[in-house]
Structures are given as C-alpha cells and as structure tokens.
Amino acid sequence: MLRTNSMFLLLGRTIRAEFYWLFLLVTTSWTCQTANAILPTAELVLSVPQSDGSTSSISFLTSQANFGGHLSSSDAEDNDESSSSSEHSSYSLKITDSLLCMNETTSSEFTDSIVLVPRGECTYQHKAYMAEQMGAKGIVIYNTLASRYSLNTTTTTTTTATDDATATTTAKDILFPQPFYDYDCPLGSADIPTSEIQFTNDFQYDAAHNDPLLSGDTDTNLCKLHSADKLANCPSKRCLLTNYTSSEATTKACCAWDLHLWLYGDDSNLNVQIPAVFVTMEQESTIQELLSKHGNDTSAILKARWKPTYNPSSFLVWLLGVVVAAVAAYQSAGDYRIGIAKLLRRQQLQQQQPSNDSAAQQEQESSSEPLARRNPMQEETVELEPIHAIGFILMASTSLFILFYFKIYNFVKVFYAFGCSNAVVQVLVYPNLARLFAKLGMKERTLYNSEEFGKISNWHVVSAVLSYAWGMGWLYMALFVRRPDGYFFYWLTQDVFGACMCIVFLSIIEINSIQVATILLIVAFFYDIFFVFITPYLFKGESIMVTVATSGGPPKKDPLWCEKYPSDEDCQGGDPLPMLFAIPRLFDYQGGSSLLGLGDIVLPGLLLSFAARFDAAKALVGISSGGQASGVIECTGSAGGFLGSVSQGPYFVPLVIAYAIGLMMANVAVYVMEMGQPALLYLVPCTLGTMTYLGWKRQDLRALWEGPKVLQLADSIVYGTPQSSNPSQIPMEAISQRDDMPEDGIERVPATTAVSNSEAADDEAGPLLTSASSKRSLD
C-alpha cells in the first residue's frame, strides 16, 4: 500500500472520483498510424557506373499505385508468388516524352526496361497498361507543370458566321491549375511578362518553351527573377500560371506544389501486371541528369521500402503492460508483506532469548506495536461491490458518448495531467527524494499539520512542485503542440504517469471476492466488444471507442491536403487520448505508435490485486498461527471453515502468466486482423478463467466467490490492536471461535493476554486504521 502524502492531496481527492472512471474509457490494444501526408512506400534504385569500374546506388522514394504488380522489400522471399516478375531484377531505364495515351500500339521499344512517363492527359492505369503492352517491366510516372493545364472540350466557345454554328477554341477554354490544390500564392508569386509565355495556336500550353522558364533555382526562372522574395519560401522552386490573357502586359504565376501522389486506378477493365510508381518533378530532374551523364549504362530496380513484419514496439508495449499490471497488483499487498516481515523478526528475537531485562522490555514494546501503519493523509481504500462494478461501466459508457458527441478531449487531458501528477508524487518523486535527502543528511521538517491534510513537510513541498511542474510541461505539449506523441519527452512522460496512476488505482480500489470481479470483467468484456465492433454498425461506420481514443478519429481532409496545410481544422484529430501506454513504432518509416489502454491494466489488475492480497494474507495468518512464511495455511476443522480452504499453492503468479498470455493474444490479433482489438476479449477469459479453475481445483471456489475471510483476519492482524503480548502466537483455536463478525465490521484477533496500545496510539505517525475504518464504499 502507498503510504506517502502530498501537499496537493486535496486537489487529488477532489478529482479522484471523477478521474478513475477515465481508465475504463480506453480498453483497446491497437497500432496507431495517422496519415498526415502521402508516404512514399516504394523505392526506385538506380545503379550508376563510376570511373573506377564500380557502381554506386542512388535511391529515390516513390509512392505506389493501387493497381498493377505488387512490390515487396529487398528481404522478401524470391519465390513470393504475389510479387511481380520485375521485383529486385535490374532493368535498363528509359525516358519518353510520350504521354502513352494512345489506345493501341504495336511498338516494343520498352522491352525489358523501366520507363519514365510524364503525367497528364489520360489515367495512370492507362499509361501503365500501354507501357506493359510495349514490353516495359515497370513504369515510373513523373509530375510535370504541363499536366496541370488542359482545355475544356465540352463547352467551347461558338460563333455564328452563317446559319451553321462553328465551334472555336479561345483562351477562355483553358483550364488553369487550381489554387491550393496545384499552387499556393502565399508561398511565392510573381508577375512575369506575358510576352515570355507561349501557348500554341489552339491554346495548348507550350511545355517545351514555358517549363524551363518557370523552373529552377536560378535567374533563368522568370518566376524567381520577378518574385519579391526570390521564391525563398517556395519548396519546389517552380511556378504555375494562374491565368493568361495575351492583351495583358503581365501574367501572374504562383509557387507550384510538387508532392507525392497516390496513383489511383480507373474504372476500366485494363489488366495491369507491372508495378507503377510516382516521382516528383525534382526527382525527375535528378534522374534526367543521371541519364544524360551515364546514358544506357544506368540500370534501375523497383522495390517496396522495408519495414518489420512484427514491430518491436508491440512487444515492448506488451511487456510494459504485463510489468505494470504485476507490479501494481503486487504493491497492493505491501502492508501484508510488511506485517509478515515484522512477525518473522519478532519470532527471530524470541528464539534468541534475550539475556537482560532491557532487551526483553524492548522486545515487549515492539510486540505491542501494530504491524503496519496507514498515513492519515493517504486516501481511503475503496472496496468495490457488485453495484459499483456496474456503475463504473455505466459511467464509462456515458463518458464515451459525451466525448463522442461534444468532443471535449482537452478536458480529459487536463484531468489526466493533474491526477497523474499527484500519483507521481506518491509513487516516484517523494520516495526517491526522501532517500536522497536522507543520504545527504537533510532533515525532514514539518511545515503544516492538520487532521485533513496530515503532516506536510519540506520534502512534500519539493516533491509536489517537481511533480506538478513535470505534469504541466506534459499538459502544455498535449494542448498546444501538434502531434506531440512524436516527442520523446511526451510519450515517455505519458507512460510513466500511466504506470504511477495504475499503481495508485490498485492501491486504493480493491475487490474482495471473485463475485465482484466476475460481474465487473464480464460487463467490461461486453462493453469493450460493443464499443469497438458493434457501434460501427450503429453510427455510420464509426467505432465510438476508436474515435474517442484517437481524439475524434483521423483527419477529415485527405493526406495530400494535410501535408500542404497541417494547421487546417479538418486536418486535426488522430492524436490518441492519454489514458494509455504508447511506444513509437521502431524501424518503421510509416511512424505511428503501439498503444495499450490503461483500462486493460486496471480492470484485470483488480483481479490480480485480489490474488496478491489473498496469497499474502494466507502467509500472514499462517505465520501468526505459528507457521512459516510459505504462504500456505493448513486449515482443518472449524478453523478451516472460517478461513476457507486455502491450503494449496499461490494464485498471483498463475494469474500474471494468464494475463501475459491474454495480452499477447490481443497483440497478435492486431496484426492478424489488421485492426484495433478489444483487449478484454482475450484478457477476461484468460484471467478470470484461470482464477476460477484454480479455485475449483483447490476447493477454494466458494470462499473466493463469497470473499475469503482470511483477508478480514489479515487486516485485523496488520491494522488492528494487538491482543497478545506475542502476536506471533495467535492460536487457531481462538480463530475458530469467531463465527460472526461484530456489528462494526471489524474482525479482531482473539486475545490470550491483553496489552495496552496507548504507546502506539501516541506514536508520531498518528493512530492506526483498522481494516473496517480504512475501507469505504464508492461514493
């Protein structure tokens, strides 16, 4: 149990009840990859000969088509039947000015080569089909300025010279590039002389003449020459015309976008087998330079970019979840283990048989002290009952709907920052600072003392300031930094905060029977399935769990738009809520994180905590009755009826193993099904099933279902008034005489010899809490 207070405990208590249910919101394991740009997923690798006879490789990242042959990475199996025949084979590289928009061809000029084809006039799939018909093994479509111009052939201008209408083409029929989609004037613009620009007689854009005059980072680029800032903010260093009127002295040109594109297929039935990729104008210029220098000696390979099949981050987030669940549950039985250690120490002192009265008096005083103390400022333990288990789920469900409809995700981040900062004080900062200050010889001085807050010392103030400053730094990034999960400080802090909060949660909230655990976990089981799998059928394809967990779901705008304008309101979203563990995906160019909701820690963790306390309670009572620290009590007769059958093996370790197996199953399912998984779908059967099976096999099931009374007895031994001058010699016969609990709910150990507890009550730490006084129902 945690026994550290904080100056800001009042704040922690105020938000505690409202905060704990947030753990139940996110109970899903998945991999998050938010598309904020069109990622190049393939590579064009050119082999260029060197003067010494060797070759060097130059790689160009390219975007792939959703049609044509499949590309695999360089470590793929050579006999992969789904791969195209051109994969990882080197071919000559050829470039053509033809748009390949004809319908038929008998040419074979691209035989056994990879061909570069300009964008424009017809669909990508049609170009790939014609290149394949001409013998190509792959096609690389490159971006051009000219492809952004076209003619409106459906609404040409008509003139009536006679009774017959004659269609003629004018400058009004030119379809110019679109602002924001094709160019952006705020990035750079210029008014260039109209006389320098040429269109053909039929008003076609003259690419051969215009493109060199609108491209490049030199003054031969008319756009740069006449731009006020010399295109300093234009990434492409290329411009597109926004209009053209021959009678005007100047024509406005603006900075052209030059980004990777997805190559979509068309509605035709053209069967394309060769791979198709896309490169930018800048990449095409570099390729042109290499070809002009090395000619036919340049060869090319098309392949997919490498990424791990199973990302190590998935294993790390699994390991983190298992460790935190096990540690948090184990810590919840800390006071029992303190009691065991003290009882063993007293037994050892008795065996040494002190030879003088002072030693005997010291041992007597030690025996009269309670085995463990609760700090008055520590939050009271909450014992869940069946109605509370259902209430938790109802609150979590209501909260999900509120967040889904009102999208107040920043509210959750604020609560998380303050709640976790208080947990960090208790779990991490204060204990370590106390050790450090003690080693440095610094004394802890009480600054304030009251019944409500307890003792507030200088060490508590320092711990609180450090913890809340840490939390406020994280909160600032969560609220004001775009995509903060890419920063090491952010995700590491989030994981540390989550781990500390899980430990605090399981130290405060507990269950004392598998009846409550069964109700809670089964309800949560269906809660998880409903909000992940069922809600998409009820809410137009949206999974409420995934939408809320990702702060409203992915951006509404397409990745190409969001790459250009990341601050656009429709490009926001996709940031996971903080109530989860997040570890960035390793060695993966796609980015993203492996995620695990904290609800998948604390909900099964309640059952693990129950098992840990049950095992420790058995050991404690066994030692108190004169046994050893084996954790096994040999119960017979009426004593066994009181304690329940607890004579066989531990429960905690098997449940931790079962939890690890269930979480790994959820992890594997994410990869197999390629979608987020409700982790409780796997965790509940594994943990609850293991506990039930072990209880049945060991004949403990009834006691576990109703609530083992050994827990009540252990609480009385640890927190209650010692009734014997030798607490390690509490007779089991006395225990068997207690058939009913007193009305006050406190099970007290029967006395053999009464001793005074006034000295213990006057101890500096304050009066000790018994099990009944330290527990309360959930408000």
BAMI-644080 format. One line per field, with one value per residue (C-alpha): x, y, z; residue in three letters. Coordinates in steps of 0.02 Angstrom, whole numbers. Layout:
REM BAMI-644080
X = (X_...)
Y = (Y_...)
Z = (Z_...)
code = (ALA_...)
//
This chain:
REM BAMI-644080
X = (0_59_97_157_59_63_34_-89_-184_-343_-335_-302_-450_-563_-535_-506_-685_-709_-542_-539_-677_-571_-466_-616_-637_-492_-486_-415_-250_-202_-73_-98_-36_-111_-87_-35_48_60_203_322_307_423_598_673_856_973_1141_1264_1436_1590_1754_1846_1731_1623_1441_1351_1168_1054_883_726_575_415_230_144_-10_-158_-158_-27_107_146_313_400_551_727_718_562_559_617_485_342_205_117_268_286_421_514_549_730_785_889_824_879_798_717_627_497_405_255_106_61_-121_-149_-272_-170_13_123_284_403_528_518_557_641_655_580_508_484_323_256_94_-58_-199_-253_-266_-118_-185_-200_-18_38_-62_12_189_162_99_262_365_403_437_388_328_380_258_333_249_252_194_110_-4_-95_-163_-299_-437_-622_-681_-861_-903_-800_-848_-964_-977_-1114_-1049_-1186_-1337_-1220_-1135_-946_-851_-690_-565_-518_-415_-574_-573_-405_-424_-290_-216_-321_-266_-214_-228_-98_-14_-9_24_71_222_285_217_274_203_302_295_157_266_383_243_184_26_1_-121_-254_-218_-123_7_181_276_439_451_368_426_612_564_460_577_742_835_923_876_830_672_564_457_608_678_520_472_492_568_656_542_629_477_433_493_477_559_430_280_111_15_-147_-220_-170_-230_-122_-176_-114_65_98_34_31_123_125_226_181_156_270_221_199_30_-69_-93_-274_-343_-486_-649_-582_-554_-373_-270_-101_32_184_217_183_257_258_403_405_471_625_664_634_759_893_855_867_1040_1099_1034_1112_1279_1281_1155_1118_1238_1110_1001_851_763_589_554_449_526_574_479_474_334_312_365_469_364_218_321_381_205_152_297_259_77_122_254_144_-6_101_194_36_-55_95_113_-69_-22_126_58_31_211_269_170_249_423_388_314_466_580_488_498_684_703_607_719_872_804_866_975_940_784_811_813_659_572_621_552_391_367_399_271_139_152_39_120_86_30_-75_-35_-187_-167_-170_-332_-453_-465_-622_-694_-798_-966_-1069_-1171_-1011_-945_-1099_-1091_-913_-962_-1114_-1007_-877_-1009_-1091_-922_-883_-1045_-1014_-840_-902_-1036_-960_-777_-709_-547_-441_-545_-481_-301_-314_-387_-254_-112_-171_-222_-62_48_-20_11_190_219_166_245_401_460_436_508_664_687_668_808_918_891_922_1088_1135_1097_950_811_625_538_352_280_96_-7_-195_-321_-373_-202_-96_87_156_344_476_508_324_327_481_407_242_324_433_290_163_292_326_141_112_253_169_-1_66_128_-36_-138_-30_96_41_72_157_169_320_421_520_477_291_266_391_305_136_195_274_117_7_111_106_-81_-109_-11_-112_-275_-245_-184_-347_-480_-494_-611_-627_-717_-720_-907_-872_-729_-841_-976_-851_-748_-895_-985_-823_-800_-963_-933_-770_-846_-995_-898_-764_-859_-1045_-1051_-984_-1149_-1249_-1151_-1117_-959_-880_-815_-851_-706_-579_-650_-639_-472_-400_-474_-610_-539_-424_-422_-568_-459_-354_-169_-111_-208_-148_31_10_-93_-64_-145_-311_-453_-504_-326_-337_-378_-299_-199_-232_-305_-176_-257_-146_31_113_278_330_349_531_619_457_456_267_285_142_138_88_-46_-124_-268_-246_-416_-334_-214_-326_-480_-391_-269_-407_-416_-226_-226_-355_-247_-91_-178_-256_-87_-5_-150_-130_54_22_-110_-4_143_29_-32_147_184_318_322_275_110_17_-102_-150_-333_-433_-592_-687_-536_-534_-718_-683_-536_-593_-492_-327_-206_-140_-22_-22_-144_-49_89_-29_-140_6_54_-126_-133_27_-42_-208_-122_-6_-158_-233_-67_-56_-238_-198_-77_-184_-344_-254_-367_-380_-434_-539_-403_-529_-596_-438_-392_-556_-564_-380_-376_-550_-548_-380_-438_-599_-513_-381_-514_-616_-466_-407_-583_-571_-705_-845_-733_-665_-840_-910_-750_-611_-621_-434_-424_-527_-420_-260_-324_-358_-183_-99_-203_-298_-249_-129_-215_-67_99_163_65_156_70_-114_-198_-302_-423_-468_-498_-618_-725_-766_-912_-986_-913_-952_-1078_-943_-871_-700_-634_-520_-395_-449_-345_-241_-159_-217_-89_-102_-91_-77_105_68_-78_36_163_214_129_-41_-174_-180_-327_-411_-474_-652_-607_-490_-617_-773_-898_-878_-967)
Y = (0_177_274_443_604_762_946_941_791_894_927_743_693_820_750_570_506_595_535_349_306_380_222_123_229_156_-33_-69_-127_-65_14_197_267_436_483_666_652_532_421_356_168_111_143_170_119_173_89_214_163_250_295_157_24_7_55_164_157_308_281_384_365_344_325_168_135_36_-64_-166_-283_-299_-239_-320_-261_-322_-454_-534_-711_-725_-857_-749_-788_-623_-524_-462_-533_-367_-363_-348_-376_-242_-166_-27_141_234_400_458_620_521_527_346_394_302_160_34_4_-124_-48_-145_-6_-27_-214_-267_-90_26_178_357_433_611_638_707_687_508_399_322_148_178_236_81_-33_41_33_-151_-180_-104_-226_-124_-213_-62_117_275_419_588_752_898_1078_1048_914_1048_1133_1069_1125_1120_1024_1010_1196_1276_1450_1455_1589_1603_1667_1585_1482_1344_1354_1333_1283_1377_1371_1530_1574_1560_1373_1347_1256_1329_1248_1262_1370_1274_1107_1143_1303_1422_1607_1649_1534_1638_1734_1846_1950_1893_1972_1894_1903_1774_1644_1543_1447_1358_1416_1302_1369_1218_1252_1251_1146_1139_1329_1376_1244_1290_1473_1432_1307_1306_1399_1519_1684_1592_1553_1705_1673_1687_1834_1937_1874_1995_1862_1761_1612_1593_1503_1401_1221_1167_1322_1303_1408_1385_1518_1571_1646_1701_1848_1895_2076_2096_2153_2030_1862_1804_1645_1561_1428_1255_1107_961_817_630_568_409_328_276_155_195_108_19_-167_-145_-281_-211_-330_-218_-107_79_217_408_531_720_849_874_688_677_818_723_564_660_724_548_480_621_586_395_354_170_116_163_21_26_-81_-55_-121_-84_4_-111_-117_-252_-379_-377_-213_-224_-85_-206_-322_-176_-112_-291_-307_-137_-186_-351_-274_-129_-242_-364_-229_-129_-285_-344_-173_-178_-316_-217_-194_-381_-413_-282_-374_-540_-465_-395_-558_-655_-528_-548_-737_-722_-610_-736_-878_-778_-773_-604_-618_-448_-356_-207_-317_-405_-239_-181_-339_-319_-140_-195_-334_-212_-106_-138_-223_-84_96_194_377_481_580_426_407_281_111_86_-89_-120_-205_-277_-118_-17_-131_-96_89_103_34_147_299_248_220_387_472_391_458_632_637_565_698_851_815_891_794_931_912_734_788_917_788_664_787_839_665_584_721_679_494_530_620_466_329_404_575_581_407_440_617_555_429_559_691_563_514_697_721_837_831_825_969_982_1141_1110_980_953_812_843_856_769_815_922_933_1024_862_851_1028_996_832_915_1060_944_825_959_1055_894_869_1047_1030_875_961_1109_992_896_1054_1161_1053_967_780_781_591_605_687_576_682_672_487_438_553_485_306_350_443_299_172_276_301_114_81_211_146_-32_26_120_22_-163_-310_-444_-582_-652_-621_-436_-473_-583_-451_-312_-406_-485_-319_-238_-383_-342_-155_-174_-279_-163_-1_-73_-193_-153_37_50_-30_98_258_262_158_247_145_252_176_207_380_438_353_448_617_617_496_529_698_732_801_687_665_767_919_897_885_1056_1135_1040_1177_1163_1123_972_904_894_735_566_605_465_512_499_357_229_168_223_168_234_103_61_46_90_234_247_308_285_200_38_77_-9_68_85_5_-156_-138_-89_-194_-363_-287_-284_-473_-487_-374_-484_-637_-550_-496_-667_-753_-630_-644_-833_-815_-684_-785_-941_-856_-779_-953_-1013_-1073_-1022_-894_-1017_-933_-1096_-1122_-1297_-1274_-1411_-1419_-1264_-1154_-1210_-1169_-993_-958_-1056_-1194_-1107_-1249_-1258_-1150_-966_-880_-722_-796_-905_-752_-645_-781_-792_-602_-603_-739_-646_-483_-569_-645_-472_-410_-547_-519_-337_-399_-543_-441_-276_-176_-123_-258_-252_-324_-377_-500_-600_-544_-584_-769_-792_-710_-745_-919_-958_-895_-994_-1153_-1143_-1106_-1256_-1371_-1317_-1318_-1132_-1078_-1049_-950_-849_-814_-757_-670_-758_-716_-737_-561_-491_-581_-520_-341_-360_-429_-291_-138_-190_-178_-317_-426_-533_-497_-610_-578_-717_-843_-813_-981_-1051_-1119_-941_-901_-1044_-974_-818_-871_-698_-526_-388_-257_-128_-238_-256_-431_-426_-560_-652_-609_-726_-585_-405_-267_-79_12_187_200_150_271_411_371_516_438_450_319_163_120_-47_-136_-76_105_112_50_128_104_201_369)
Z = (0_-33_122_56_63_-42_-15_-158_-94_-80_-267_-297_-190_-273_-447_-394_-407_-573_-638_-601_-723_-862_-851_-914_-1070_-1169_-1161_-1331_-1399_-1571_-1683_-1723_-1889_-1931_-2114_-2119_-2288_-2433_-2381_-2514_-2492_-2633_-2696_-2867_-2853_-2992_-3017_-3089_-3154_-3081_-3163_-3069_-3138_-2984_-2970_-2844_-2798_-2787_-2710_-2744_-2631_-2731_-2699_-2764_-2868_-2803_-2964_-3054_-2988_-2803_-2738_-2591_-2493_-2525_-2389_-2461_-2522_-2702_-2733_-2672_-2797_-2765_-2821_-2997_-3109_-3110_-2923_-2873_-3052_-3133_-3295_-3408_-3376_-3520_-3527_-3652_-3687_-3747_-3631_-3681_-3701_-3866_-3869_-3968_-4008_-4091_-4029_-3916_-3883_-3694_-3692_-3528_-3463_-3335_-3421_-3359_-3423_-3394_-3302_-3392_-3520_-3476_-3321_-3231_-3260_-3448_-3455_-3361_-3474_-3633_-3561_-3522_-3700_-3762_-3659_-3503_-3337_-3235_-3256_-3165_-3190_-3152_-3109_-3233_-3239_-3407_-3334_-3233_-3390_-3503_-3620_-3587_-3739_-3683_-3677_-3815_-3874_-4025_-4159_-4289_-4454_-4554_-4512_-4450_-4280_-4286_-4127_-4096_-3954_-3860_-3708_-3604_-3633_-3549_-3382_-3271_-3115_-2958_-2811_-2653_-2741_-2876_-2815_-2667_-2697_-2515_-2537_-2682_-2831_-2972_-3114_-3266_-3440_-3542_-3696_-3620_-3608_-3757_-3796_-3961_-4093_-4022_-3847_-3786_-3651_-3731_-3604_-3703_-3702_-3536_-3412_-3416_-3391_-3237_-3154_-3062_-2927_-3045_-3126_-3285_-3188_-3231_-3078_-2963_-3060_-3040_-2867_-2722_-2608_-2745_-2705_-2537_-2463_-2617_-2590_-2772_-2850_-2989_-3035_-3118_-3213_-3132_-3293_-3468_-3569_-3717_-3708_-3530_-3501_-3361_-3306_-3125_-3079_-2907_-2817_-2879_-2762_-2801_-2686_-2699_-2757_-2741_-2911_-2915_-3041_-3160_-3198_-3350_-3361_-3412_-3329_-3275_-3209_-3198_-3046_-3061_-2952_-2948_-2929_-2910_-3032_-2926_-2926_-3113_-3143_-3046_-3143_-3306_-3257_-3218_-3382_-3483_-3399_-3399_-3536_-3563_-3427_-3294_-3229_-3113_-2982_-2910_-2735_-2582_-2434_-2293_-2129_-1995_-2010_-1822_-1745_-1585_-1508_-1499_-1391_-1284_-1251_-1209_-1088_-1012_-985_-902_-789_-733_-700_-600_-501_-463_-403_-302_-219_-163_-40_28_204_222_174_299_431_380_392_566_629_567_651_816_801_774_928_1032_975_1028_1208_1270_1424_1502_1556_1442_1287_1348_1378_1203_1128_1230_1168_990_1006_1066_909_760_613_487_491_371_349_396_234_124_29_99_19_-85_-86_-242_-228_-372_-391_-406_-542_-647_-601_-664_-833_-845_-804_-932_-1065_-1029_-1036_-1204_-1278_-1205_-1279_-1444_-1467_-1381_-1420_-1258_-1270_-1191_-1033_-1018_-1044_-904_-783_-832_-802_-628_-571_-630_-557_-385_-417_-470_-304_-207_-312_-387_-331_-142_-103_-206_-142_36_10_-74_60_198_121_108_291_262_390_353_440_467_391_425_517_519_525_346_266_394_403_263_264_164_70_20_-47_-154_-218_-262_-352_-457_-499_-546_-647_-741_-768_-826_-953_-1022_-1022_-1121_-1256_-1255_-1281_-1395_-1489_-1648_-1649_-1478_-1474_-1588_-1449_-1330_-1177_-1213_-1237_-1102_-977_-1027_-996_-828_-774_-828_-733_-573_-589_-611_-450_-355_-428_-371_-200_-170_-261_-222_-236_-103_-199_-373_-374_-396_-515_-621_-635_-671_-800_-891_-905_-963_-1085_-1174_-1153_-1249_-1388_-1407_-1421_-1537_-1651_-1637_-1639_-1819_-1875_-1774_-1806_-1993_-1987_-1838_-1692_-1539_-1443_-1581_-1621_-1440_-1410_-1559_-1508_-1640_-1767_-1914_-2005_-2119_-2258_-2368_-2325_-2476_-2418_-2238_-2297_-2376_-2237_-2075_-1968_-2060_-1939_-2042_-2027_-1838_-1745_-1734_-1576_-1450_-1282_-1143_-1043_-1125_-1144_-1307_-1381_-1553_-1687_-1713_-1882_-1972_-2097_-2078_-1899_-1777_-1607_-1524_-1396_-1245_-1147_-959_-938_-996_-850_-705_-740_-746_-621_-490_-502_-496_-343_-259_-292_-225_-65_-44_-57_63_186_190_228_362_453_437_523_654_699_724_546_422_283_148_112_148_293_344_389_471_571_615_584_404_391_448_334_185_106_72_87_-90_-192_-244_-360_-403_-511_-618_-645_-701_-826_-886_-904_-1006_-1121_-1145_-1185_-1309_-1394_-1414_-1481_-1611_-1661_-1703_-1837_-1899_-1916_-1957_-1842_-1660_-1540_-1380_-1268_-1134_-1262_-1228_-1052_-965_-1015_-975_-804_-738_-812_-730_-560_-570_-625_-488_-358_-414_-420_-247_-175_-138_-262_-136_-20_-166_-230_-63_-8_89_274_283_209_353_479_396_404_589_619_519_564_721_905_952_1082_1132_1209_1072_913_825_937_898_922_781_911_956_774_757_897_795_688_659_627_754_704_673_536_618_642_794_837_995_1145_1252_1350_1336_1317_1310_1145_1215_1166_988_981_1037_902_790_639_723_762_655_545_558_404_428_463_313_189_123_-15_-175_-167)
code = (MET_LEU_ARG_THR_ASN_SER_MET_PHE_LEU_LEU_LEU_GLY_ARG_THR_ILE_ARG_ALA_GLU_PHE_TYR_TRP_LEU_PHE_LEU_LEU_VAL_THR_THR_SER_TRP_THR_CYS_GLN_THR_ALA_ASN_ALA_ILE_LEU_PRO_THR_ALA_GLU_LEU_VAL_LEU_SER_VAL_PRO_GLN_SER_ASP_GLY_SER_THR_SER_SER_ILE_SER_PHE_LEU_THR_SER_GLN_ALA_ASN_PHE_GLY_GLY_HIS_LEU_SER_SER_SER_ASP_ALA_GLU_ASP_ASN_ASP_GLU_SER_SER_SER_SER_SER_GLU_HIS_SER_SER_TYR_SER_LEU_LYS_ILE_THR_ASP_SER_LEU_LEU_CYS_MET_ASN_GLU_THR_THR_SER_SER_GLU_PHE_THR_ASP_SER_ILE_VAL_LEU_VAL_PRO_ARG_GLY_GLU_CYS_THR_TYR_GLN_HIS_LYS_ALA_TYR_MET_ALA_GLU_GLN_MET_GLY_ALA_LYS_GLY_ILE_VAL_ILE_TYR_ASN_THR_LEU_ALA_SER_ARG_TYR_SER_LEU_ASN_THR_THR_THR_THR_THR_THR_THR_THR_ALA_THR_ASP_ASP_ALA_THR_ALA_THR_THR_THR_ALA_LYS_ASP_ILE_LEU_PHE_PRO_GLN_PRO_PHE_TYR_ASP_TYR_ASP_CYS_PRO_LEU_GLY_SER_ALA_ASP_ILE_PRO_THR_SER_GLU_ILE_GLN_PHE_THR_ASN_ASP_PHE_GLN_TYR_ASP_ALA_ALA_HIS_ASN_ASP_PRO_LEU_LEU_SER_GLY_ASP_THR_ASP_THR_ASN_LEU_CYS_LYS_LEU_HIS_SER_ALA_ASP_LYS_LEU_ALA_ASN_CYS_PRO_SER_LYS_ARG_CYS_LEU_LEU_THR_ASN_TYR_THR_SER_SER_GLU_ALA_THR_THR_LYS_ALA_CYS_CYS_ALA_TRP_ASP_LEU_HIS_LEU_TRP_LEU_TYR_GLY_ASP_ASP_SER_ASN_LEU_ASN_VAL_GLN_ILE_PRO_ALA_VAL_PHE_VAL_THR_MET_GLU_GLN_GLU_SER_THR_ILE_GLN_GLU_LEU_LEU_SER_LYS_HIS_GLY_ASN_ASP_THR_SER_ALA_ILE_LEU_LYS_ALA_ARG_TRP_LYS_PRO_THR_TYR_ASN_PRO_SER_SER_PHE_LEU_VAL_TRP_LEU_LEU_GLY_VAL_VAL_VAL_ALA_ALA_VAL_ALA_ALA_TYR_GLN_SER_ALA_GLY_ASP_TYR_ARG_ILE_GLY_ILE_ALA_LYS_LEU_LEU_ARG_ARG_GLN_GLN_LEU_GLN_GLN_GLN_GLN_PRO_SER_ASN_ASP_SER_ALA_ALA_GLN_GLN_GLU_GLN_GLU_SER_SER_SER_GLU_PRO_LEU_ALA_ARG_ARG_ASN_PRO_MET_GLN_GLU_GLU_THR_VAL_GLU_LEU_GLU_PRO_ILE_HIS_ALA_ILE_GLY_PHE_ILE_LEU_MET_ALA_SER_THR_SER_LEU_PHE_ILE_LEU_PHE_TYR_PHE_LYS_ILE_TYR_ASN_PHE_VAL_LYS_VAL_PHE_TYR_ALA_PHE_GLY_CYS_SER_ASN_ALA_VAL_VAL_GLN_VAL_LEU_VAL_TYR_PRO_ASN_LEU_ALA_ARG_LEU_PHE_ALA_LYS_LEU_GLY_MET_LYS_GLU_ARG_THR_LEU_TYR_ASN_SER_GLU_GLU_PHE_GLY_LYS_ILE_SER_ASN_TRP_HIS_VAL_VAL_SER_ALA_VAL_LEU_SER_TYR_ALA_TRP_GLY_MET_GLY_TRP_LEU_TYR_MET_ALA_LEU_PHE_VAL_ARG_ARG_PRO_ASP_GLY_TYR_PHE_PHE_TYR_TRP_LEU_THR_GLN_ASP_VAL_PHE_GLY_ALA_CYS_MET_CYS_ILE_VAL_PHE_LEU_SER_ILE_ILE_GLU_ILE_ASN_SER_ILE_GLN_VAL_ALA_THR_ILE_LEU_LEU_ILE_VAL_ALA_PHE_PHE_TYR_ASP_ILE_PHE_PHE_VAL_PHE_ILE_THR_PRO_TYR_LEU_PHE_LYS_GLY_GLU_SER_ILE_MET_VAL_THR_VAL_ALA_THR_SER_GLY_GLY_PRO_PRO_LYS_LYS_ASP_PRO_LEU_TRP_CYS_GLU_LYS_TYR_PRO_SER_ASP_GLU_ASP_CYS_GLN_GLY_GLY_ASP_PRO_LEU_PRO_MET_LEU_PHE_ALA_ILE_PRO_ARG_LEU_PHE_ASP_TYR_GLN_GLY_GLY_SER_SER_LEU_LEU_GLY_LEU_GLY_ASP_ILE_VAL_LEU_PRO_GLY_LEU_LEU_LEU_SER_PHE_ALA_ALA_ARG_PHE_ASP_ALA_ALA_LYS_ALA_LEU_VAL_GLY_ILE_SER_SER_GLY_GLY_GLN_ALA_SER_GLY_VAL_ILE_GLU_CYS_THR_GLY_SER_ALA_GLY_GLY_PHE_LEU_GLY_SER_VAL_SER_GLN_GLY_PRO_TYR_PHE_VAL_PRO_LEU_VAL_ILE_ALA_TYR_ALA_ILE_GLY_LEU_MET_MET_ALA_ASN_VAL_ALA_VAL_TYR_VAL_MET_GLU_MET_GLY_GLN_PRO_ALA_LEU_LEU_TYR_LEU_VAL_PRO_CYS_THR_LEU_GLY_THR_MET_THR_TYR_LEU_GLY_TRP_LYS_ARG_GLN_ASP_LEU_ARG_ALA_LEU_TRP_GLU_GLY_PRO_LYS_VAL_LEU_GLN_LEU_ALA_ASP_SER_ILE_VAL_TYR_GLY_THR_PRO_GLN_SER_SER_ASN_PRO_SER_GLN_ILE_PRO_MET_GLU_ALA_ILE_SER_GLN_ARG_ASP_ASP_MET_PRO_GLU_ASP_GLY_ILE_GLU_ARG_VAL_PRO_ALA_THR_THR_ALA_VAL_SER_ASN_SER_GLU_ALA_ALA_ASP_ASP_GLU_ALA_GLY_PRO_LEU_LEU_THR_SER_ALA_SER_SER_LYS_ARG_SER_LEU_ASP)
//
